[in-house]
């Protein structure tokens, strides 16, 4: 079956899941598997781990524990072998974490807080990986610049030595000194840049921090008063008490509105400052 058909089945299954029709959702994730079919594999796209994850969520709602375990095990098996999740594919890891977050957010699942933490972890590891690559590139650039200066110096020294004049010895020493000073200045510039990076990082901006979990927000939502919280944090609070944490006035999950602008700002901040996850 084509990838487009598989995607259509998954989206249709998601719509039934959100409506609470878990039986229909499971059937769509499995492409309406007939009862006499003996395998637990997804028929639409048996290599797509997301379909097994979605079906596991539906089966979890129906308390079909053994089937949930089977789907999770199959998802893990595929994730370790398929090209969709190669080792250290940080962009794909973030994409899958965000997909899981979306499913939990759409269904108001109680695991949203744990999934939000996973999103932050994936984003931090992606940032750390990018930082390692950037620092390696800077080191290579420093080495290339120094090597280029040394080759230039060697060329000049060979030209001077070919004349055979004794009076050129002083010129050779001056040339060597000039280039060594240039190399030292280059190294000093790179070293100052590294020292600046290693200085203590500032605190994250207040607008990016959730006042309940005290973490950088991934999916901020607004209350009636316009105050923004991390979706997972405020929903967990409202399950315990349907009141605004600030004003103590009545508030339900349905009253929450996504803060799209703040979400984009937090995404941009985390992309450039992954260290803030552990702030």
ABEGO torsion letter per residue (X at the ends): XBAAAAAAAAAAAAAAAAAGBAAAAAAAAAGGBBAABABABBAABAABAAAAAAAAAAAAAAGBAAAAAAAAAAAAAAAAABAABBBGBAAAAAAAAAAAAAAAAAAGBAAAAAAAAAAAAAAAAAAAAAAAAAAAAAAAAAAAAAAAAAAAAAAAAAAAAAAGBAAAAAAAAAAAAAAAAAAAAAAAAAAAAAAAAABBBBBBBAAABBAAAGBBBABBBBBAAGBBBBAAAAAAAAAABBBBAAAGBBBBAAABBBBAAAAAAAAAAAAABAAAAAX
